[in-house]
Amino acid sequence: MARMVQCVKLGTEAEGLDFAPYPGDLGARVYDNVSKEGWQAWVNHQTMLINEYRLTPVDPKARKFIEEEMEKFFFGEGSDKPGDFVAPTE
């Protein structure tokens, strides 16, 4: 049986993650409060941030920025897209 969580991103009960996706306290909070679908929304948003800001995830400054954005995305006012971001057309 799948582990269910009250997802802070979706606002509904949904299937929870199989493991903490990030180390430390933030990872534990995400594991306890974010569904698989909510986490996938973050992965898509994070990819956009990395691409648009040309971040290198191994750079400590970039990792700090990504962590702050993850905190805002799930538990704060939300993580904004870059001002000049234009979504790709399919």
C-alpha positions as CSV (number, residue, x, y, z in Angstrom):
1,M,0.0,0.0,0.0
2,A,1.3,3.4,-1.0
3,R,2.2,6.0,1.7
4,M,-0.2,8.9,1.5
5,V,0.5,12.5,2.5
6,Q,-1.4,15.7,2.6
7,C,0.5,17.5,-0.2
8,V,1.3,21.1,0.5
9,K,1.7,21.8,-3.2
10,L,-1.5,20.1,-4.4
11,G,-3.7,20.8,-1.4
12,T,-5.0,17.2,-1.5
13,E,-4.1,13.8,-0.1
14,A,-1.8,12.0,-2.6
15,E,0.8,9.3,-2.8
16,G,3.9,10.3,-0.9
17,L,7.6,10.0,-1.9
18,D,9.4,6.7,-1.4
19,F,12.4,8.5,0.3
20,A,13.6,11.9,1.3
21,P,14.7,13.6,-2.0
22,Y,17.0,16.1,-0.4
23,P,19.3,15.9,2.7
24,G,18.7,17.4,6.0
25,D,15.7,19.1,7.6
26,L,14.3,20.4,4.3
27,G,14.4,16.9,2.8
28,A,12.6,15.5,5.8
29,R,9.9,18.2,5.5
30,V,9.5,17.5,1.8
31,Y,9.2,13.8,2.5
32,D,6.5,14.3,5.1
33,N,4.5,17.0,3.2
34,V,5.0,16.6,-0.5
35,S,3.5,14.0,-2.9
36,K,5.2,12.4,-5.9
37,E,3.2,14.7,-8.2
38,G,4.1,17.8,-6.2
39,W,7.8,16.7,-6.2
40,Q,7.6,16.3,-10.0
41,A,6.3,19.9,-10.3
42,W,9.3,21.0,-8.4
43,V,11.7,19.0,-10.6
44,N,10.3,20.7,-13.6
45,H,10.5,24.2,-12.0
46,Q,14.0,23.5,-10.8
47,T,15.1,22.5,-14.3
48,M,13.7,25.7,-15.7
49,L,15.6,27.7,-13.0
50,I,18.8,25.9,-13.7
51,N,18.5,26.5,-17.4
52,E,17.3,30.1,-17.4
53,Y,19.8,31.2,-14.8
54,R,22.5,29.0,-16.2
55,L,23.2,27.5,-12.8
56,T,25.8,24.9,-12.1
57,P,24.3,22.6,-9.4
58,V,27.7,21.7,-7.9
59,D,28.4,25.4,-7.2
60,P,27.7,26.2,-3.5
61,K,26.0,29.5,-4.4
62,A,23.8,27.8,-7.0
63,R,22.9,25.0,-4.5
64,K,22.0,27.6,-1.9
65,F,19.8,29.4,-4.4
66,I,18.1,26.2,-5.4
67,E,17.5,25.2,-1.8
68,E,16.0,28.6,-1.0
69,E,13.7,28.4,-4.1
70,M,12.6,24.9,-3.0
71,E,11.7,26.2,0.4
72,K,9.6,29.0,-1.2
73,F,8.1,26.6,-3.8
74,F,6.7,24.2,-1.1
75,F,6.5,26.1,2.1
76,G,6.5,29.8,1.3
77,E,5.0,32.3,-1.1
78,G,6.1,30.2,-4.2
79,S,9.1,30.3,-6.4
80,D,8.8,32.8,-9.3
81,K,9.9,32.2,-12.9
82,P,12.6,34.5,-14.2
83,G,11.1,37.8,-15.4
84,D,12.1,37.2,-19.0
85,F,11.0,33.5,-19.1
86,V,9.0,32.5,-22.1
87,A,7.5,29.0,-22.0
88,P,8.4,26.8,-25.0
89,T,5.7,26.2,-27.5
90,E,4.9,22.6,-28.4
